[in-house]
Amino acid sequence: FSFRKLWAFTGPGFLMSIAYLDPGNIESDLQSGAVAGFKLLWVLLLATIIGLLLQRLAARLGVVTGLHLAEVCNRQYQKFPRIILWLMVELAIIGSDMQEVIGSAIAINLLSVGKIPLWGGVLITIADTFVFLFLDKYGLRKLEAFFGLLITIMALTFGYEYITVKPNQEKLLQGLFIPYCKDCGTPQLEQAVGIVGAVIMPHNMYLHSALVKSRQVDRTNKREVREANKYFFIESCIALFVSFIINIFVVTVFAEAFFNKTNADVNQVCVNSSSPHSSLFPNNNQTLEVDIYKGGVVLGCYFGPAALYIWAIGILAAGQSSTMTGTYSGQFVMEGFLNLRWSRFARVLLTRSIAVTPTLFVAIFQDVEHLTGMNDFLNVLMSLQLPFALIPVLTFTSLPSVMHDFANGLFWKVAGGLLILLICCINMFFVVDYVRSLHNLGLYIGAAVLSVVYLSFVAYLTWLCLIALGASFLACGN
């Protein structure tokens, strides 16, 4: 083992870990803390470990083949399924981009004490893209260092909230290592499912498999390939451990301060602290519901204006850091699936325009409640896209014709298959629960029709995956 070599391979894992810290994840964290207290910390731990194991497969694919996941999909799948797969991944990237826009707009609104409206914050996030493009010209290592700075800002800001609130350490450890949820009902189950959906992101598999190509590895030398796989895995462990600690900060802050609180409790505190946002919380005995915006407000009411502004800075760092990872993902996916080599400027202009337009309309004509409601819809959308990243990753890393001596063994084939099945089932529960909550017959019928098409395509990818895993009797011909 060499720390110098580890440093040389450090970078891709931290860029990948940004997806575990985007505004969608932060909102899922604070809601699980407010709804279930410390009881779901073990779900967050397990989701992060599962995410690490799946990211390992994506990184190995890039290191061993010298191709990223989108390029391998382009070579291995036939034309029609390849186009469908590309559209699904693009949908996931646009959804992630919209979450970044929403998070940044809310953070800017909080930092400006409401003087910059939400639609103004959305417009400002357009400009930040070009700042990142400017940074990109100075080289990948400098960009990786900048992302390291943003992760440090998140650690410091959310760490400040953690120190200020002083969560109960005994409850924290119990929630982390005892997989049990006493007196939990449907709301807590929904939050547990939401945590898994928010942590494991579909476009992140495509991103990580491409980022590892930035390091020079002699693929004709098995020892070098094995060494690269080892150091990339160690780096991913460190990066996801850092992101996990930041997520823990957010969950425990809201678990300690706002679990079992009612709107009336918060309203009274906000009125006493002369908060201009006290009208957000009606004076009734309903359980407090929080999102990114309300989360900052209640922190400000309970712990002073500094807590609100520091929270907003952390959210802004989370939103901004996910901008460039989404841009890179889109670039790699388009190049891999379509063999199109657009400039990053053109690529960002297209995806950011698609992401900003609906978000801008909601920000102009609706309030922050509808903006955070859009966040819930986007989480559902990205949950639906997960099979289109996880199934191909397992398929290709199990094929000796693709991975040669580094193909998955029996353990990884079985474990990977079971993990993907578990994640897809959990996310389908999340989607079904969301659709049922809409209470609209027309939407039920539309969802049923789309489900048939969706499940048919997932079944096709699963069929090919099972053949790759060794079920050769399913193959029709060659």
C-alpha positions in Angstrom: 0.0 0.0 0.0 1.2 3.5 -0.9 -0.3 6.8 0.2 1.3 8.5 -2.8 -0.5 6.1 -5.2 -3.7 6.6 -3.3 -3.4 10.3 -3.7 -2.8 9.9 -7.4 -6.0 7.9 -7.7 -8.0 10.3 -5.5 -10.6 12.5 -7.2 -13.1 10.4 -9.1 -14.6 9.0 -5.9 -15.2 12.4 -4.4 -16.8 13.7 -7.6 -19.0 10.6 -7.5 -19.9 11.1 -3.8 -21.5 14.5 -4.7 -24.6 12.6 -5.7 -24.9 11.4 -2.1 -25.0 15.1 -1.0 -27.3 16.8 -3.5 -30.3 18.8 -2.3 -32.6 15.8 -2.8 -30.5 13.8 -0.3 -30.4 16.6 2.2 -34.2 16.9 2.1 -34.6 13.2 2.5 -32.3 13.3 5.5 -34.0 16.1 7.3 -37.5 14.6 6.7 -36.4 11.2 8.1 -35.0 12.9 11.2 -38.2 15.0 11.8 -40.6 12.1 11.1 -38.7 9.1 12.6 -36.1 10.6 14.9 -32.9 8.5 15.1 -34.7 5.3 14.2 -33.8 5.2 10.5 -30.1 5.9 10.7 -29.4 2.2 10.1 -31.3 2.5 6.8 -29.0 5.3 5.7 -26.0 3.3 6.7 -27.1 0.2 4.7 -28.1 2.3 1.7 -24.6 3.9 1.7 -22.9 0.5 1.9 -25.1 -0.9 -0.9 -24.3 2.3 -3.0 -20.6 1.7 -2.4 -20.7 -1.9 -3.6 -22.6 -0.9 -6.7 -20.2 2.0 -7.4 -17.3 -0.5 -7.1 -18.8 -2.5 -10.1 -19.1 0.7 -12.1 -15.5 1.8 -11.4 -14.2 -1.7 -12.2 -15.9 -1.6 -15.6 -14.2 1.6 -16.5 -10.8 0.5 -15.3 -10.7 -2.9 -16.9 -12.3 -2.1 -20.2 -11.1 1.5 -20.8 -14.7 2.2 -21.7 -17.4 3.8 -19.6 -20.9 2.3 -19.0 -22.6 4.2 -21.8 -19.9 3.2 -24.4 -20.3 -0.5 -23.3 -24.1 -0.2 -23.6 -23.7 1.2 -27.1 -21.5 -1.8 -28.2 -23.5 -4.5 -26.5 -27.2 -3.6 -26.8 -29.2 -3.5 -30.1 -30.2 -0.2 -31.6 -33.8 0.1 -30.3 -33.2 -0.8 -26.6 -30.0 1.3 -26.7 -32.1 4.4 -27.7 -34.7 3.7 -25.0 -31.9 3.3 -22.4 -30.3 6.6 -23.5 -33.6 8.5 -23.1 -34.2 7.0 -19.6 -30.7 8.0 -18.5 -31.1 11.5 -19.9 -34.4 11.8 -18.0 -32.6 11.0 -14.8 -29.9 13.5 -15.5 -32.4 16.3 -16.2 -34.3 15.4 -13.0 -31.1 15.6 -11.0 -30.3 19.0 -12.7 -33.7 20.3 -11.7 -33.2 19.3 -8.0 -29.9 21.2 -8.1 -31.7 24.3 -9.5 -34.4 24.0 -6.8 -31.9 23.6 -4.0 -29.8 26.5 -5.1 -32.8 28.8 -5.6 -34.1 28.1 -2.1 -30.6 28.7 -0.6 -30.2 32.0 -2.4 -33.7 33.1 -1.3 -32.9 32.3 2.4 -29.5 34.0 2.2 -31.0 37.2 0.8 -33.7 37.2 3.5 -36.3 36.8 0.7 -35.2 39.8 -1.3 -34.1 37.6 -4.2 -37.3 35.8 -5.2 -37.3 32.1 -6.1 -37.4 32.8 -9.8 -34.4 35.1 -9.4 -32.5 32.3 -7.7 -33.4 30.0 -10.6 -31.9 32.5 -13.1 -28.7 32.9 -11.0 -28.1 29.1 -11.2 -27.9 29.4 -15.0 -24.9 31.7 -14.6 -23.1 29.3 -12.3 -22.8 26.7 -15.0 -20.6 28.9 -17.1 -18.4 29.6 -14.0 -17.9 25.8 -13.8 -17.1 25.6 -17.5 -14.5 28.3 -17.0 -12.9 26.3 -14.1 -13.0 23.1 -16.2 -10.4 24.7 -18.6 -7.8 24.7 -15.9 -7.6 21.0 -15.7 -9.3 18.1 -14.0 -7.2 18.1 -10.8 -8.0 21.7 -10.1 -11.7 21.0 -10.6 -11.4 18.0 -8.3 -9.8 20.3 -5.7 -12.7 22.8 -6.1 -15.2 20.0 -5.4 -13.2 19.0 -2.4 -13.6 22.6 -1.2 -17.4 22.4 -1.7 -17.6 19.2 0.3 -15.5 20.8 3.1 -18.0 23.7 3.2 -20.9 21.2 3.5 -19.0 19.4 6.3 -18.3 22.6 8.2 -21.8 24.1 7.8 -23.8 21.0 8.7 -21.2 20.2 11.3 -21.9 23.6 12.9 -25.6 22.8 13.1 -24.7 19.4 14.7 -22.6 21.0 17.4 -25.2 23.7 18.0 -28.1 21.3 18.5 -26.0 18.7 20.4 -27.9 15.4 19.4 -28.1 12.6 21.9 -25.1 10.4 21.2 -26.6 7.3 22.8 -29.7 7.5 20.6 -27.5 8.2 17.6 -25.5 4.9 18.1 -28.7 2.9 18.8 -30.3 4.2 15.6 -27.1 3.5 13.6 -26.4 -0.1 14.7 -29.8 -1.5 15.8 -31.9 -2.3 12.7 -35.3 -1.8 14.4 -37.9 0.9 14.2 -40.1 0.9 17.3 -43.7 2.2 17.0 -43.1 3.0 13.3 -46.0 3.3 10.9 -46.6 4.2 7.3 -44.9 7.7 7.4 -41.7 6.1 8.8 -41.8 3.3 6.2 -42.2 5.9 3.4 -39.2 7.8 4.8 -37.1 4.6 4.9 -37.9 3.9 1.2 -37.2 7.6 0.4 -33.7 7.3 1.9 -32.8 4.4 -0.4 -34.2 6.2 -3.4 -32.4 9.4 -2.7 -29.0 7.8 -1.9 -28.5 5.5 -4.9 -28.7 7.6 -8.1 -28.9 6.1 -11.6 -26.7 8.6 -13.5 -23.9 8.1 -10.9 -23.1 4.7 -12.3 -22.4 6.2 -15.7 -20.4 9.0 -14.2 -18.2 6.9 -12.0 -17.3 4.4 -14.7 -16.2 7.4 -16.9 -14.3 9.4 -14.2 -11.9 6.5 -13.5 -10.7 6.8 -17.1 -9.0 10.0 -16.2 -6.1 8.0 -14.6 -3.5 6.3 -16.8 -3.6 2.5 -16.4 -1.8 0.0 -18.6 -4.6 -2.4 -19.3 -2.4 -5.0 -20.7 -0.7 -5.4 -17.3 -3.1 -7.3 -14.9 -1.1 -6.2 -11.9 -1.6 -2.5 -12.7 -5.3 -3.1 -13.4 -5.7 -4.9 -10.1 -3.8 -2.1 -8.3 -6.0 0.6 -9.9 -9.2 -1.3 -8.8 -7.9 -1.5 -5.3 -7.0 2.2 -4.9 -10.2 3.4 -6.6 -12.2 1.2 -4.1 -10.3 2.6 -1.1 -10.9 6.1 -2.4 -14.6 5.5 -2.9 -14.8 4.1 0.7 -13.2 7.3 2.1 -15.4 9.6 -0.1 -18.6 7.9 0.8 -17.7 7.8 4.5 -17.3 11.6 4.4 -20.7 12.0 2.6 -22.2 9.6 5.2 -21.0 11.7 8.1 -22.5 14.8 6.5 -25.8 13.0 6.0 -25.6 11.9 9.7 -25.2 15.5 10.7 -28.4 16.5 8.9 -30.6 13.6 10.1 -29.5 13.9 13.8 -30.0 17.7 13.9 -33.6 17.4 12.9 -34.1 14.2 14.9 -33.0 15.9 18.1 -34.6 19.3 17.6 -37.8 18.6 15.7 -39.0 15.0 16.1 -42.6 14.9 17.4 -42.9 18.7 17.2 -46.2 20.2 16.1 -46.9 23.3 14.0 -48.1 25.1 17.1 -44.8 24.4 18.9 -42.7 25.9 16.0 -45.2 28.7 15.4 -44.9 29.9 19.1 -41.0 29.8 19.0 -40.9 31.6 15.6 -43.3 34.3 16.9 -41.2 34.8 20.1 -38.0 35.1 18.0 -39.7 37.7 15.7 -39.1 35.5 12.7 -40.7 36.9 9.5 -41.5 33.3 8.5 -43.7 32.3 11.4 -46.8 32.3 9.1 -45.3 29.2 7.4 -46.5 27.2 10.4 -50.2 27.2 11.1 -51.2 27.3 14.8 -52.5 23.8 15.0 -51.6 20.4 16.5 -50.6 18.7 13.3 -47.1 17.1 13.2 -44.4 19.4 11.8 -43.6 18.7 8.2 -40.3 20.2 6.9 -38.4 20.5 3.7 -35.2 22.4 2.7 -36.8 25.8 3.0 -38.8 25.2 6.2 -35.8 23.4 7.6 -33.7 26.5 7.4 -36.5 28.6 8.9 -37.1 26.4 11.9 -33.3 26.2 12.6 -33.3 30.1 12.5 -36.3 30.2 14.9 -34.8 27.8 17.5 -31.0 28.6 17.2 -30.8 32.1 15.9 -30.3 33.7 12.5 -26.7 32.3 12.2 -28.1 28.8 12.1 -30.4 29.7 9.2 -27.6 31.4 7.1 -25.1 28.7 7.7 -27.8 26.1 6.7 -28.4 28.0 3.5 -24.7 28.1 2.7 -24.5 24.3 3.1 -27.5 23.9 0.8 -26.0 26.2 -1.7 -22.7 24.2 -1.7 -24.7 21.0 -2.2 -26.7 22.5 -5.1 -23.6 24.0 -6.8 -21.5 20.9 -6.4 -24.1 18.7 -8.1 -24.1 21.0 -11.1 -20.9 19.9 -12.7 -21.4 16.2 -11.9 -24.7 16.4 -13.8 -22.9 18.1 -16.6 -20.2 15.5 -16.8 -22.8 12.7 -16.6 -24.7 14.2 -19.5 -21.6 14.6 -21.6 -20.4 11.0 -21.1 -23.9 9.5 -21.7 -24.4 11.5 -24.9 -20.9 10.6 -26.2 -21.3 6.9 -25.3 -24.8 6.2 -26.5 -24.9 8.4 -29.6 -21.2 8.9 -30.5 -22.0 12.6 -30.5 -19.1 14.9 -29.3 -20.8 18.1 -28.4 -18.8 20.8 -26.6 -19.6 21.0 -22.9 -21.0 24.5 -23.5 -23.6 23.2 -26.0 -24.4 20.2 -23.8 -24.9 22.4 -20.7 -26.9 24.9 -22.6 -29.3 22.2 -23.7 -29.8 20.3 -20.5 -29.8 23.4 -18.3 -32.5 24.9 -20.5 -34.7 21.8 -20.2 -34.1 21.7 -16.4 -34.6 25.4 -15.8 -37.8 26.0 -17.9 -40.4 24.0 -15.8 -38.7 25.0 -12.5 -38.8 28.7 -13.5 -42.5 28.5 -14.3 -43.3 27.0 -10.9 -41.0 29.5 -9.2 -42.8 32.5 -10.9 -46.4 31.4 -10.6 -46.3 29.3 -7.4 -44.8 29.4 -4.0 -42.0 27.5 -2.3 -44.4 24.7 -1.3 -44.9 23.8 -4.9 -41.2 24.0 -5.6 -40.4 21.5 -2.9 -43.4 19.4 -4.0 -41.7 19.2 -7.4 -38.6 17.8 -5.5 -40.8 14.8 -4.3 -41.9 14.1 -7.9 -38.2 14.2 -9.1 -37.2 11.7 -6.5 -39.9 9.3 -7.8 -38.8 10.0 -11.4 -35.2 9.0 -10.6 -36.3 6.0 -8.6 -37.9 4.7 -11.8 -34.6 5.1 -13.7 -32.5 3.0 -11.3 -32.9 -0.3 -13.2 -31.5 1.3 -16.3 -28.2 1.8 -14.6 -28.0 -1.1 -12.1 -29.0 -3.9 -14.5 -26.5 -3.0 -17.2 -23.6 -2.6 -14.7 -24.2 -6.1 -13.3 -24.7 -7.5 -16.8 -21.4 -6.2 -18.2 -19.2 -6.8 -15.2 -20.3 -10.4 -15.2 -19.5 -11.1 -18.9 -16.0 -12.7 -19.4 -16.1 -11.3 -23.0 -16.1 -7.8 -21.6 -14.2 -8.1 -18.3 -11.9 -11.1 -19.1 -10.2 -12.3 -15.9 -11.9 -9.5 -13.9 -15.5 -10.7 -14.5 -17.6 -11.1 -11.4 -17.3 -14.3 -9.5 -20.2 -16.3 -8.2 -20.4 -14.2 -4.9 -20.7 -10.9 -6.7 -23.1 -12.3 -9.3 -25.5 -13.5 -6.5 -25.0 -10.6 -4.1 -25.2 -8.0 -6.9 -28.4 -9.6 -8.3 -30.0 -9.7 -4.9 -29.0 -6.1 -4.0 -30.4 -4.8 -7.3 -33.6 -6.8 -6.9 -34.0 -5.3 -3.4 -33.4 -1.7 -4.5 -35.8 -2.0 -7.4 -38.5 -3.5 -5.2 -38.1 -0.8 -2.6 -38.2 2.0 -5.2 -41.3 0.5 -6.9 -43.0 0.6 -3.5 -42.0 4.2 -3.3 -43.5 5.0 -6.7 -46.7 3.1 -6.1 -47.2 4.9 -2.8 -46.6 8.3 -4.5 -49.1 7.5 -7.3 -51.8 6.4 -4.8 -51.4 9.6 -2.8 -52.4 11.7 -5.9 -56.1 10.4 -5.7 -56.8 10.8 -9.4 -58.5 8.1 -11.5 -57.0 9.4 -14.7 -53.5 9.4 -13.3 -54.1 5.8 -12.1 -55.0 4.6 -15.6 -52.1 6.5 -17.2 -49.7 5.1 -14.6 -51.0 1.5 -15.3 -50.5 1.8 -19.0 -47.0 3.2 -18.6 -46.2 0.5 -16.0 -46.8 -2.2 -18.6 -44.3 -0.6 -21.1 -41.8 0.2 -18.3 -41.9 -3.3 -16.8 -41.6 -4.9 -20.2 -38.3 -3.1 -20.9 -37.0 -3.8 -17.4 -37.9 -7.5 -18.1 -35.9 -7.4 -21.3 -32.8 -6.0 -19.6 -33.2 -8.5 -16.8 -33.4 -11.4 -19.3 -30.1 -10.3 -20.8 -28.6 -9.9 -17.4 -29.6 -13.4 -16.3 -27.9 -14.9 -19.4 -24.8 -12.9 -18.5 -25.0 -14.3 -15.0 -24.9 -17.9 -16.3 -28.5 -18.8 -17.1 -27.6 -19.8 -20.7 -30.8 -21.9 -21.1 -32.6 -18.5 -21.5 -30.7 -17.6 -24.6 -32.4 -18.0 -27.9 -29.7 -18.9 -30.3 -26.4 -17.0 -30.0 
